[in-house]
Amino acid sequence: MKATLVLVVLATVLSAHAVNRKVVYGDDNRMDVYESNNALFIELAKSTAAMIPTRAIANRNGDKVISGSSMLSQGYCANERFSTQITAARCSGFLVGPKLLVTAGHCIETATDCVTNKWVFDFKTENAGTVNITVPATSVYGCTRVISRSLQGGNGNDYALVELDREVTDRAPLKFRKTGKVAVGANLVVIGHPTGLPTKIADGATVRSVNNVYFRANLDTYGGNSGSAVFDANTGVVEGILVRGENDFVTRGSCRATNYCPANGCRGEDVTHITNVQGLPTR
C-alpha cells in the first residue's frame, strides 16, 4: 500500500502585502472540485498544486501529517464560506512539464523557499463533510531548483519556474499559450488555493484589459491564490499566473469578512502573461 499524506490543518495567516490581495467580484463563484459538473475544469484541477511548508509535515505510522488551524480560528467571520475547512497552502502552482511547475515570483523569493516547501497535488475535499484530507505520498514533490524567476515590483512581471524533485507521471502537464495575448472579454476560470484552502475552482470571470506584462480580470481570488493558473474557460489553455489584486478582506466588528465588489467594479486582479515566463517547454 502506498504511504499517504494526511492533511489536517495548517495555521497560515496570510500576509496583507499587496501581491497577496485578492477579492470577490459579483457572485462568489468559488466551488470545491467535487461540486463542479464541468469535466474540463475537473481535469485541469488535477495538474494544479498547493505550496505547503515542509516544517508542517510530520511522520506518523507511515503517513505524513500536516497540522494547523482553520480560517475560523484565525479570526475570520463564522459565516465566511469554507471557514471551517483546513488551510494549508501558502501559494498555488501548476504543472507545465514532467518536472516543471509555474508559480508566482513572490512565492519563491529565495533558494530557501524552494527547499523548505513541498508541492502537493490533489489537495482537495471529497464531500461537504470532509475535515481531514488524505493524499497519496506520490502526490507530494520537492523543489530542486528555480529555473527562472522575475519579481519586478509594482505592476511588473511576477513569475517563477521551478524544477520538481522527480517527474510527475500520473497527470498531464497543462497546455499553455505560446504566442500572442488573451483578448479583452475572454471567459476565464482560475484554479488554486484561496486563503490556503483546498483546491477551489472559480469561473464566471472575464478579461477587462490587457498590456504587455499582464492582463486584468474580475477573478474571485484571495491570498493563497498567488501562482494559480488562469485558464481560458472554453479551451482549458493557461493564459497566465494570478499575482495580485484588490484587498480580499474587510473588518466587520471583531472578525474579517470577504470584500465584495460589483462584477465590473474595484481594480480587478492582475495576471502575468504565461508567455512572459522564461524557460518554458517549447513543445
C-alpha positions as CSV (number, residue, x, y, z in Angstrom):
1,M,0.0,0.0,0.0
2,K,1.3,3.4,-0.8
3,A,2.2,5.8,2.0
4,T,-0.3,8.6,2.3
5,L,-0.2,12.2,3.4
6,V,-3.0,13.2,5.8
7,L,-3.7,16.9,5.6
8,V,-5.3,18.2,8.7
9,V,-4.9,22.0,9.1
10,L,-2.0,24.4,8.7
11,A,-2.0,27.6,10.6
12,T,-1.3,30.1,7.9
13,V,-2.1,33.7,8.5
14,L,-1.6,35.1,5.0
15,S,0.3,38.3,4.5
16,A,-1.5,41.5,3.8
17,H,1.1,42.6,1.3
18,A,-0.3,43.9,-1.9
19,V,0.8,41.0,-4.0
20,N,-1.5,38.7,-1.9
21,R,-4.6,40.9,-2.0
22,K,-7.5,39.5,-3.9
23,V,-11.3,39.8,-3.8
24,V,-14.7,38.5,-4.9
25,Y,-16.4,40.2,-7.8
26,G,-20.2,40.0,-8.1
27,D,-21.3,36.4,-7.1
28,D,-18.8,34.2,-5.3
29,N,-18.1,31.6,-8.0
30,R,-15.7,29.5,-5.9
31,M,-16.5,25.8,-5.6
32,D,-14.8,22.7,-4.4
33,V,-13.7,20.3,-7.1
34,Y,-16.4,17.7,-6.2
35,E,-19.1,20.4,-6.7
36,S,-18.2,21.1,-10.3
37,N,-20.0,19.4,-13.1
38,N,-17.5,20.7,-15.7
39,A,-15.3,17.7,-16.8
40,L,-12.7,20.1,-18.3
41,F,-12.3,22.0,-15.0
42,I,-12.1,18.8,-13.0
43,E,-9.3,17.5,-15.3
44,L,-7.4,20.8,-15.2
45,A,-7.5,20.8,-11.4
46,K,-5.5,17.5,-11.3
47,S,-2.5,19.4,-12.6
48,T,-2.6,22.2,-10.1
49,A,-0.7,22.1,-6.8
50,A,-0.5,23.6,-3.3
51,M,2.7,25.0,-1.8
52,I,2.9,23.7,1.8
53,P,5.8,24.3,4.2
54,T,7.9,21.2,4.8
55,R,8.1,22.0,8.5
56,A,4.3,21.3,8.8
57,I,4.8,17.7,7.7
58,A,5.3,15.1,10.4
59,N,5.7,11.3,10.2
60,R,3.0,9.2,11.9
61,N,2.7,5.4,11.4
62,G,3.9,5.5,7.8
63,D,1.8,8.6,7.0
64,K,2.8,12.2,6.9
65,V,0.6,14.6,8.8
66,I,0.2,18.3,8.4
67,S,-1.3,20.2,11.4
68,G,-2.6,23.7,11.9
69,S,-5.8,25.7,12.3
70,S,-8.9,26.7,10.4
71,M,-9.9,30.1,9.0
72,L,-12.4,30.5,11.8
73,S,-9.8,30.1,14.5
74,Q,-7.6,32.7,12.7
75,G,-10.1,35.5,13.2
76,Y,-12.3,35.2,10.0
77,C,-16.0,35.6,10.4
78,A,-18.0,32.4,11.2
79,N,-20.3,33.0,8.2
80,E,-17.3,33.1,5.7
81,R,-17.6,30.4,3.1
82,F,-15.3,27.4,3.8
83,S,-14.3,28.9,7.2
84,T,-14.3,25.5,8.9
85,Q,-12.2,23.8,6.1
86,I,-8.5,23.3,6.6
87,T,-5.9,25.9,5.4
88,A,-2.5,24.6,4.3
89,A,-1.3,26.3,1.2
90,R,0.9,29.4,1.2
91,C,0.7,29.7,-2.6
92,S,-0.6,27.8,-5.7
93,G,1.2,26.4,-8.7
94,F,0.6,24.3,-11.8
95,L,2.4,21.7,-13.9
96,V,3.8,22.7,-17.3
97,G,6.2,19.9,-17.9
98,P,7.1,16.4,-16.5
99,K,9.3,18.1,-13.8
100,L,8.4,21.8,-14.3
101,L,5.9,23.8,-12.3
102,V,5.0,27.5,-12.5
103,T,4.0,29.8,-9.6
104,A,4.3,33.5,-8.7
105,G,7.7,35.0,-8.3
106,H,6.8,36.4,-4.9
107,C,6.0,32.8,-3.7
108,I,9.6,31.7,-4.3
109,E,11.8,34.6,-3.3
110,T,14.9,32.7,-2.2
111,A,16.6,29.3,-2.6
112,T,15.4,28.6,0.9
113,D,11.8,29.0,-0.2
114,C,12.5,26.2,-2.7
115,V,13.8,23.7,-0.2
116,T,11.5,24.5,2.7
117,N,8.3,23.9,0.9
118,K,6.6,20.9,-0.8
119,W,4.2,21.0,-3.8
120,V,1.1,18.9,-3.1
121,F,-1.3,17.8,-5.9
122,D,-4.8,16.5,-5.1
123,F,-5.2,18.8,-2.0
124,K,-9.0,18.9,-2.3
125,T,-12.1,18.0,-0.3
126,E,-14.2,14.9,-1.4
127,N,-17.5,16.0,0.1
128,A,-19.2,18.6,2.3
129,G,-18.3,16.7,5.5
130,T,-14.6,16.4,4.8
131,V,-12.4,17.5,7.7
132,N,-9.1,15.8,7.2
133,I,-7.7,15.2,3.7
134,T,-5.6,12.1,2.7
135,V,-3.3,12.5,-0.3
136,P,-1.0,9.7,-1.6
137,A,2.7,10.4,-0.8
138,T,3.2,10.1,-4.6
139,S,1.3,13.4,-4.9
140,V,3.9,15.3,-2.9
141,Y,7.0,16.8,-4.6
142,G,10.0,18.8,-3.5
143,C,11.5,21.8,-5.3
144,T,15.0,21.1,-6.6
145,R,15.9,24.5,-8.1
146,V,14.4,27.7,-9.5
147,I,15.0,27.7,-13.3
148,S,13.8,31.3,-13.9
149,R,12.2,34.0,-11.9
150,S,11.0,37.6,-12.1
151,L,9.6,39.9,-9.4
152,Q,9.8,43.4,-10.8
153,G,7.6,45.0,-8.2
154,G,4.7,47.4,-8.9
155,N,2.9,46.2,-12.0
156,G,5.9,44.3,-13.4
157,N,6.4,40.7,-14.2
158,D,5.8,38.2,-11.3
159,Y,6.6,34.5,-12.0
160,A,8.8,31.6,-11.1
161,L,9.5,28.3,-13.0
162,V,10.7,25.6,-10.7
163,E,12.1,22.1,-11.2
164,L,10.5,19.3,-9.1
165,D,12.5,16.6,-7.5
166,R,11.1,13.9,-9.8
167,E,8.9,13.5,-12.9
168,V,5.2,13.6,-12.5
169,T,3.8,10.6,-14.3
170,D,0.2,10.3,-13.1
171,R,-1.2,13.6,-14.6
172,A,-0.6,15.6,-17.7
173,P,1.2,19.0,-17.9
174,L,-1.2,21.8,-18.7
175,K,-1.4,23.3,-22.2
176,F,-0.4,27.0,-22.2
177,R,-0.4,29.9,-24.7
178,K,2.9,30.2,-26.5
179,T,2.3,33.3,-28.7
180,G,0.1,36.4,-28.7
181,K,-2.2,37.6,-25.9
182,V,-5.6,36.8,-24.4
183,A,-8.4,39.1,-25.8
184,V,-10.4,41.6,-23.7
185,G,-13.8,39.9,-22.9
186,A,-12.4,36.3,-23.0
187,N,-14.0,34.0,-20.5
188,L,-11.7,32.8,-17.6
189,V,-11.5,30.2,-14.9
190,V,-8.9,30.2,-12.0
191,I,-8.0,27.1,-10.1
192,G,-5.9,27.3,-6.9
193,H,-6.0,27.7,-3.1
194,P,-7.7,30.9,-1.9
195,T,-6.7,31.7,1.7
196,G,-4.8,28.4,1.8
197,L,-7.9,26.3,1.4
198,P,-8.2,23.0,-0.5
199,T,-8.5,23.4,-4.3
200,K,-11.2,25.8,-5.5
201,I,-12.5,26.3,-9.0
202,A,-13.8,29.8,-9.8
203,D,-15.2,30.6,-13.2
204,G,-17.5,33.3,-14.5
205,A,-14.7,35.8,-14.9
206,T,-13.7,37.9,-18.0
207,V,-10.7,39.8,-19.1
208,R,-11.0,43.6,-18.5
209,S,-7.8,44.9,-20.0
210,V,-4.5,43.7,-21.5
211,N,-1.0,45.1,-21.7
212,N,2.4,43.6,-22.5
213,V,3.1,42.4,-18.9
214,Y,-0.2,41.3,-17.5
215,F,-4.0,41.3,-18.0
216,R,-6.6,42.4,-15.6
217,A,-9.8,40.4,-14.8
218,N,-12.7,40.1,-12.3
219,L,-11.5,36.8,-10.8
220,D,-12.7,35.6,-7.4
221,T,-9.3,35.1,-5.7
222,Y,-7.6,35.6,-2.4
223,G,-4.2,35.4,-0.8
224,G,-3.1,31.8,-1.4
225,N,-4.3,32.0,-5.0
226,S,-1.0,33.6,-5.9
227,G,0.6,31.4,-8.5
228,S,-2.7,30.0,-9.6
229,A,-3.3,29.0,-13.2
230,V,-5.7,31.3,-15.0
231,F,-7.3,29.4,-17.9
232,D,-9.4,30.2,-21.0
233,A,-12.6,28.7,-19.7
234,N,-13.6,27.3,-23.1
235,T,-10.3,25.7,-24.2
236,G,-8.5,25.0,-20.9
237,V,-5.4,26.7,-22.2
238,V,-3.4,28.5,-19.5
239,E,-3.4,32.3,-20.2
240,G,-1.5,33.4,-17.1
241,I,-0.5,33.4,-13.4
242,L,-2.6,35.1,-10.8
243,V,-0.3,37.5,-8.9
244,R,-2.1,40.5,-7.3
245,G,-5.3,42.4,-6.9
246,E,-7.8,44.2,-4.7
247,N,-7.9,43.9,-0.8
248,D,-9.6,40.5,-0.2
249,F,-10.9,41.1,3.4
250,V,-12.5,43.9,5.3
251,T,-13.0,44.1,9.1
252,R,-16.5,43.6,10.4
253,G,-16.8,44.0,14.1
254,S,-14.2,41.6,15.6
255,C,-13.7,39.4,12.6
256,R,-12.6,39.6,8.9
257,A,-15.0,39.2,6.1
258,T,-14.8,38.9,2.3
259,N,-14.5,42.2,0.4
260,Y,-17.3,42.0,-2.3
261,C,-17.1,44.3,-5.3
262,P,-19.5,44.8,-8.2
263,A,-18.7,42.5,-11.2
264,N,-17.3,45.4,-13.1
265,G,-16.1,47.4,-10.0
266,C,-12.9,47.8,-8.0
267,R,-9.4,47.5,-9.5
268,G,-9.5,43.9,-10.8
269,E,-7.0,41.1,-10.4
270,D,-3.6,41.1,-12.2
271,V,-2.5,38.0,-14.2
272,T,1.1,37.8,-15.6
273,H,1.0,36.6,-19.2
274,I,2.3,32.9,-19.3
275,T,4.2,33.9,-22.5
276,N,6.5,36.1,-20.3
277,V,7.8,33.1,-18.4
278,Q,11.4,32.3,-19.4
279,G,12.4,28.6,-19.8
280,L,9.0,27.0,-20.6
281,P,9.0,23.9,-22.7
282,T,8.7,24.7,-26.4
283,R,6.6,21.6,-27.2
